[in-house]
Amino acid sequence: MKVALFQMDIEFGDPKTNVEKMDRQFEQLTNMPDVVVLPELWTTGYDLSRLDEIADRNADQVFQTLSQWAKKYQLHIIAGSVAKQTDAGVTNTMLVVDAHGNLVKDYDKVHLFRLMNEEKYLLSGNKTGTFQLDQQPLSGVICYDIRFPEWTRTQMLDGAKVLFVVAQWPKPRIDHWRALLMSRAIENQCFVIACNRVGSDPNNTFGGQSIIVNPWGEVISEAGEEETVLYGDIDLSEVDDIRKQIPVFTDRRPSLYK
Ligand SMILES: O=C(O)CCC(=O)C(=O)O
């Protein structure tokens, strides 16, 4: 599975500009991947107080655009997340679109990040991020979700071999980002493919360092703090090999855990 992560800056509260920019990113793709991964809230950024104006109603418009890109370039898109306006409120929603342009998954961020006031403006999700592409069991989570190992483990117990992470992770805690991602890969013996944004908004500077980690905890590729496309080529059979070598899933003692 060849993957490409779009580590980008995001224009604060300006979906039109961000969609145009993303369009150019797709046009400039070389080395055509099977899967493209985008960052969290890539259409709006963290302009939370204006979400009522700028969030996409049912994410319909952004889905149509993603579907066209997926078909045009014949690749699957883990479409970061977008602000989705529903009757109940706004969710921070990851969309997964397959190469035929179909919506395979929508996952609403489960753990809202109080330090950035998410709980004041967003509704939290209550379902897992597991899905399949090309018959492979995969899963996705959003940013702060990676601080909850029990949540990623829940998805791995459903059989996922890859954890996709989309984020707007601030630079002051970028060491946590890297350590948490490495840990999620090692403890779950899965690939972790994590796309962060770069640049800054009125309140935060974001750290980049998008990363691809294998199920042994080795870094396959890693970006710096600049805009870039991070490429990687992964072999999912490594997950089965490592899960056989150290049978963590067989050796679990869930009756002892809280
Ligand atoms: O957990 C963190 O330090 C960052 C989380 C975050 O920025 C987010 O979930 O948007």
The ligand as an SDF file (V2000), in Angstrom:
LIG
                    3D

 10  9  0  0  0  0  0  0  0  0999 V2000
   -3.4640   16.3250   22.9430 O   0  0  0  0  0  0  0  0  0  0  0  0
   -2.8550   17.3050   22.5040 C   0  0  0  0  0  0  0  0  0  0  0  0
   -1.8650   17.7620   23.0670 O   0  0  0  0  0  0  0  0  0  0  0  0
   -3.2930   17.9710   21.2400 C   0  0  0  0  0  0  0  0  0  0  0  0
   -4.6940   17.5930   20.8470 C   0  0  0  0  0  0  0  0  0  0  0  0
   -5.2570   18.5310   19.8690 C   0  0  0  0  0  0  0  0  0  0  0  0
   -4.6720   19.5230   19.5190 O   0  0  0  0  0  0  0  0  0  0  0  0
   -6.5510   18.2330   19.2630 C   0  0  0  0  0  0  0  0  0  0  0  0
   -7.1610   17.2010   19.5530 O   0  0  0  0  0  0  0  0  0  0  0  0
   -6.9850   19.0350   18.4440 O   0  0  0  0  0  0  0  0  0  0  0  0
  1  2  2  0
  2  3  1  0
  2  4  1  0
  4  5  1  0
  5  6  1  0
  6  7  2  0
  6  8  1  0
  8  9  2  0
  8 10  1  0
M  END
$$$$
